[in-house]
């Protein structure tokens, strides 16, 4: 929560909250050349839903993690974890997956960067990078794992919930200039 508050304050002070509408994504950048404007309530709520994924692991809060998902379509939500060959389908199947993580890892932080939000009505697509800092249980050397994450969220009763979440491990790679 403090990370979100600090990000919002810094963004407002530097004008770094960028643009965000259906045709142009919300870009969380550190450039002072971006257009200064306030993020919409939906953009802030989506960002909070994405930050709460890290917060759920840091706080070891299973209810927070499961509460991020769309329960209206609970049997059709999908999660593609970086380390699994097949997607997890259904909210009830997320519980044992999350519990295995909570039993084996101590998540110290999950910083978010490069957040881009594309919203169309009550559906949003979001992309970001997480930088996970964690230890194995019992406590061991601290490890850092950069990942990429893509979300499909739906707005239900004023809350942005995950319908699909795909993550992959981020490697040091410089794409060709034509792809930048």
C-alpha positions in Angstrom: 0.0 0.0 0.0 2.8 2.4 0.8 4.4 1.6 -2.6 1.2 2.6 -4.3 0.8 5.8 -2.2 4.4 6.8 -2.9 4.0 6.0 -6.6 0.9 8.1 -6.9 2.5 11.0 -5.0 5.6 10.9 -7.1 3.6 10.6 -10.2 1.5 13.6 -9.4 4.5 15.6 -8.5 6.4 14.8 -11.7 3.5 14.4 -14.0 4.5 10.8 -14.6 1.1 9.2 -14.6 0.8 9.6 -18.3 -2.3 9.1 -20.5 -4.9 6.4 -20.1 -7.9 5.8 -22.3 -9.0 3.0 -24.7 -6.7 4.2 -27.4 -3.6 5.1 -25.3 -2.4 3.1 -22.3 -1.7 4.3 -18.8 2.1 4.3 -18.7 4.0 4.4 -15.4 7.1 6.1 -16.4 9.8 8.2 -14.8 10.1 10.8 -17.6 9.2 14.4 -16.8 8.2 14.9 -20.5 4.9 12.8 -20.2 1.7 14.7 -20.1 0.7 15.7 -16.6 -2.8 14.6 -15.6 -4.5 12.7 -12.8 -5.1 9.0 -13.3 -8.7 8.0 -13.3 -10.3 6.2 -10.4 -10.4 3.0 -12.6 -6.7 3.2 -13.4 -5.9 3.6 -9.7 -8.2 0.7 -8.8 -6.6 -1.6 -11.5 -3.2 -0.7 -10.2 -4.2 -1.5 -6.7 -5.6 -4.9 -7.8 -2.2 -5.6 -9.5 -0.2 -4.4 -6.4 -2.4 -6.5 -4.1 -1.1 -9.7 -5.8 2.3 -8.9 -4.4 0.8 -7.6 -1.1 -1.1 -10.9 -0.7 2.1 -12.9 -0.9 4.1 -10.5 1.3 1.4 -10.5 4.0 0.8 -14.2 3.5 -2.9 -13.5 3.1 -4.7 -16.2 1.2 -8.0 -14.4 1.3 -6.4 -11.3 -0.4 -4.9 -13.5 -3.1 -8.2 -15.4 -3.8 -10.3 -12.2 -3.5 -8.5 -10.7 -6.6 -10.3 -13.2 -8.9 -13.7 -13.0 -10.6 -16.0 -15.3 -8.7 -19.0 -14.7 -11.0 -17.1 -16.9 -13.6 -15.1 -18.8 -11.0 -14.8 -21.9 -13.1 -13.5 -20.1 -16.2 -10.7 -18.0 -14.7 -7.3 -18.9 -15.8 -3.8 -18.4 -14.4 -0.7 -19.3 -16.3 2.2 -19.4 -13.8 5.7 -19.0 -15.1 6.8 -22.4 -13.7 3.8 -24.5 -14.8 3.3 -26.1 -18.2 -0.5 -25.9 -18.1 -2.8 -23.1 -16.9 -4.7 -23.4 -13.6 -8.4 -23.2 -14.4 -10.9 -22.2 -11.7 -10.7 -20.2 -8.5 -10.8 -23.4 -6.3 -7.7 -24.7 -8.0 -5.8 -21.5 -7.1 -6.0 -22.2 -3.3 -3.6 -25.2 -3.3 -1.2 -23.5 -5.7 -1.0 -20.3 -3.6 -0.7 -22.4 -0.4 2.3 -24.3 -1.8 4.0 -20.9 -2.5 3.2 -19.6 1.0 4.5 -22.8 2.5 7.8 -22.8 0.6 8.7 -19.1 0.0 9.1 -15.9 2.0 8.2 -13.1 -0.3 9.9 -9.9 0.8 8.8 -7.6 -2.0 7.2 -7.6 -5.4 7.9 -4.2 -6.9 5.9 -3.2 -10.0 7.2 -1.3 -13.0 6.2 -0.6 -16.6 2.5 -0.8 -15.8 0.4 -0.2 -18.9 -3.4 -0.3 -18.7 -5.8 -0.6 -21.7 -9.4 -0.1 -20.6 -12.5 -0.6 -22.7 -15.7 -0.2 -20.6 -15.8 -2.8 -17.8 -12.9 -4.8 -19.2 -9.2 -3.9 -18.9 -5.9 -5.4 -20.1 -2.9 -4.7 -18.1 0.8 -5.4 -18.5 3.6 -4.9 -15.9 6.9 -6.2 -14.6 7.3 -7.6 -11.1 10.6 -7.8 -9.4 10.2 -10.4 -6.8 12.6 -10.6 -3.8 12.2 -13.8 -1.8 13.8 -16.5 0.3 13.1 -20.2 0.4 11.8 -21.7 3.6 13.6 -22.2 5.9 15.2 -18.8 5.5 18.0 -18.9 2.9 19.9 -16.5 0.7 17.8 -13.7 -0.8 16.8 -14.3 -4.4 15.6 -11.8 -7.1 13.3 -12.9 -9.9 12.1 -10.5 -12.6 8.8 -11.5 -14.2 6.4 -10.1 -16.8 2.7 -10.2 -16.1 -0.4 -9.8 -18.3 -3.9 -9.5 -16.8 -7.4 -9.4 -18.1 -9.6 -7.8 -15.5 -13.4 -7.2 -15.4 -15.2 -4.6 -13.3 -17.8 -6.1 -11.0 -19.7 -4.0 -8.4 -17.1 -1.3 -8.6 -14.1 -3.8 -8.1 -11.6 -4.8 -10.8 -11.1 -8.6 -10.6 -8.9 -11.0 -12.6 -10.3 -13.2 -15.2 -7.0 -14.2 -16.7 -3.4 -13.8 -15.5 -0.3 -14.9 -17.4 3.2 -14.5 -16.1 6.6 -15.4 -17.5 10.2 -15.1 -16.4 12.0 -12.0 -17.6 15.5 -12.5 -19.0 18.1 -10.0 -19.9 17.5 -9.4 -23.6 17.8 -6.4 -25.8 15.3 -6.6 -28.6 16.3 -5.5 -32.1 15.8 -1.8 -32.7 12.9 -2.5 -35.1 10.9 -4.0 -32.2 11.3 -1.1 -29.8 
